[in-house]
Amino acid sequence: MKFSDVKAVVTGGASGLGEATVRRIAAGGGKAAIFDLNKERALALVAELGEETAAYFETNVADAAQVEKNFAEAVGRFGSINAVVNCAGIGTPGKVVSKGAPIDLSQFEKVIQVNLVGTFNVIRVAAAAMQQNTPNDEGERGVIISTASVAAYEGQIGQAAYSASKGGVVSMTLPIARELARDGIRVLAIAPGLMQTPMVDGLPDAAIESLSRAVPFPARLGRPAEYAQLVQSMLENTMLNGEVIRLDGAIRMQPK
């Protein structure tokens, strides 16, 4: 896929990894529909990039009807959607048992609902829409990229819900890629390590420095722009399919 031909839906596109992805798509000549709940940040980004390049749709990714409606509107706005980048997610920590009491089940359910069900919700709607696209010279109709995490492989204490949700993203990538191969739709995922995102922005400098030292090389947090760079490579390289790529500086998370 030519990067300048990208017409994407980016969930969580108002901040962090999603915002960096929207900016890279816009800089490359493509267009991006931002699916997010942060209206203020999203509208500011649209105003900066221009309405011909970016559009905002207030979206709860776990809401089936809302995603269906907004995706149809995004297709109407740009003529088609040939790329999806799923960045929407939450990372609420919580031990299974704390001070003798079990975790509130709703806390676990919320993380699964947003990170896993929400990702699948967008994928199912995107796949149906992409099937209607005219294939390019390679027979490709679209590319779907989701965000997993190294926590899918090395979850830390307190990350049971987060790890389960991201493990689900990893596990469903290959079967969905196999199913959609007949339609010329590639399906991939990125598993970031420690990234400089809003989830860590509120930490003290000492904590960020400690996290940075845990990364073998480069000994720092990953930059959202590096995530967006990998997204571009995935979109452009047609042979990449059904794969989860770690973006983590070789870190392997410890129990805590």
C-alpha positions, 0 to 999 in steps of 0.5 A: 500500500502506498502511504500517500493512499492511506485512508485510515481510522485510528482509534485512540487517535487524539493522544499518545500512540494514536496521535503520533500515527494520525500525524504521520499519516497526515504528513505522508499525504494520507487521511485519518478519521480519529475515533476517540472520546477526548473531544477537546484534543481530537478537535484541536488535532483536526484544526491543526491538520485541516479538515481535508486531512483529518476528521473526528468521530466521538467513539466508544470502541466497545459500543457496537452501534456507535462504531458501525455508525461512525465507520459508515460516516468515515467511509462517506467522508473519505470515499473509503477506508483502507487502513485501521490502527487500533490504539484505544485502550486503558491500563487499570492495574489491580491485584486479584486479591488485595488485603484479603479481598478479591478484586471487583469483577467490574474492574477486570471486565472494563479492561477486557471490554475496552482493550479486547472487545473494543478492538474486535468490534472495530476489526469486524466493522472494518473488515466488512467495509474493506471487503467492498474496496477495489483491490490495488495492484497487489490484490490488497483491499486493506490493512488492520493493525492492532495494539497489543503489549509486551504484557501479553507475554510477561505480565507483571503483578497487578496486570492480570486484566491488562495482560489478558486483554492484550494476550487476546489481541495477540491470539486473535491476530493470526486467525483473523489474518487467515480468514481475511486473506481471501479478501486481500485484507492484512491483519497485524499487531504491534506489542509495544514495551515501555512507551512515553504515552499519557499512561506514564506522563504523570509519573515522577521523573525518578520513576521514569528514569528507573523504567528507562534503565530497565530497557536494554537498548536504547535505555529509554522509553519508546517514542510514539513517533517510533510506533507510528514509523512501524505502522507505516512500515506495516502498511507499506510492506505487503508481505507482512501479515498475521504477525505481532511485532514487539517494539520494546528495546529487547525488554523482558518485564520482571514480575514487578 
